[in-house]
Amino acid sequence: MLLHEKLRSRRLLLASQSPRRRELLTACGLPYEPAQRFDCEEHYPADLAAEEVPLYLSQLKSRAYPATLAENDILLTADTVVVLDGQVLGKPRDREDAVGMLRRLSEHRHTVVSGVTLRTAERMHSFEARTNVWFRRLEDEEITYYVDTFRPFDKAGSYGIQEWIGYAAIERIEGSFYNVMGLPIQKVYTELNQFLDQ
């Protein structure tokens, strides 16, 4: 049975305000409902390795969800970060921070890591995906053009691979393209399918 057919008797709740995550679930044919909005302070232990942060935060968000899950509900939470030289590059604070992040990414390889958690009333399952991304050398005028035109202030690492910068400046990637967009949709599909069969 196809996954979207299995989900007919379920309610997949996406606990994310990200338009990219919504777009990816829709494009994959997975029926879902936006979960109710809630606040979750995204903090993590200072000694946690940068690559482990997204998985930790996806679980934190899942546990922070305030509503009681019904028997047929599946809650999906996710977090994505950019890791450069062992440091987390999250969403930029402002324009200056965005420009600074892109200068750091210029001519370097970084890793995009997503953590995803699936939870029902009875059990929870988490997994991650990693994608390596290589930027060519970026000129300052290219960086300021991108930041001022596309305003990537809601994006980890201050860029969206599906925007101008992805076409013009990313030399190659190793791993899932959609993970860099914010959700490793193929892995979500596979893991969700297995989760429902358990």
WONOR-V305642 format. One record per run of one state. SS is the DSSP state (hx for helix, st for strand, lp for the rest). FROM is the first residue (numbers start at 1). TO is the last residue. If there is no record, write none. Layout:
ss:SS from:FROM to:TO
ss:SS from:FROM to:TO
//
This chain:
ss:lp from:1 to:2
ss:hx from:3 to:9
ss:lp from:10 to:10
ss:st from:11 to:14
ss:lp from:15 to:18
ss:hx from:19 to:27
ss:lp from:28 to:32
ss:st from:33 to:34
ss:lp from:35 to:49
ss:hx from:50 to:64
ss:lp from:65 to:72
ss:st from:73 to:84
ss:lp from:85 to:86
ss:st from:87 to:89
ss:lp from:90 to:90
ss:st from:91 to:91
ss:lp from:92 to:94
ss:hx from:95 to:105
ss:lp from:106 to:108
ss:st from:109 to:119
ss:lp from:120 to:123
ss:st from:124 to:135
ss:lp from:136 to:139
ss:hx from:140 to:150
ss:lp from:151 to:155
ss:st from:156 to:156
ss:lp from:157 to:163
ss:hx from:164 to:169
ss:st from:170 to:174
ss:lp from:175 to:176
ss:hx from:177 to:181
ss:lp from:182 to:184
ss:hx from:185 to:197
ss:lp from:198 to:198
//
